Amino acid sequence: MKLQFAIGSIALIAVAVTMMYVTDFTAYLGNDPATCNNCHVMDAVYEGWYHGGHKQWATCADCHTPHALIPKYFVKTRSGINHVSAFVLGEIPAAIRARGSSLEVAQENCVRCHAETVSNIPDGQADAGRYCFDCHRDTAHGQRGISFLPYQDKENK
């Protein structure tokens, strides 16, 4: 029984290590935006960020993950599992939409980076129950509905 358990454990570890190697797992632990652009679904979002105003100040992880170490990697792990399962099951959406928890993280990061600006907003606006990006939709990723890809440089209607 112990031998079977040991062999099974070693086989499971070997499969996990092989999968991590094949998928270049460690790249996803970093903050390189090119890694986020590995999936074609992210092309327009990546291009919008690349040509937008935030490129010189923030990477994907700066806006889309918490900054504390453990919550950051918890969010990265949860997102990675969602992305891998969508890819494996063939359920890749035409456009990725942020979930509620992702919206909260992005909002917290907007306020964290722009604390001085937020403090100058007239009373009632900063806590009006809206996200920063409800009004500032085009700030991080450029104008929505327009592809930055050279072969589709027009509005999508």
Secondary structure, DSSP 8 states (H G I E B T S, - for coil): -HHHHHHHHHHHHHHHHHHHHHTTGGGGGS--HHHHTTSGGGHHHHHHHHHSTTTTT--HHHHHS-SSHHHHHHHHHHHHHHHHHHHHHT---SS----HHHHHHHHHHHHHHTHHHHHTS-TTTTTSS--HHHH-TTTTT-STTB--SGGG-SB--
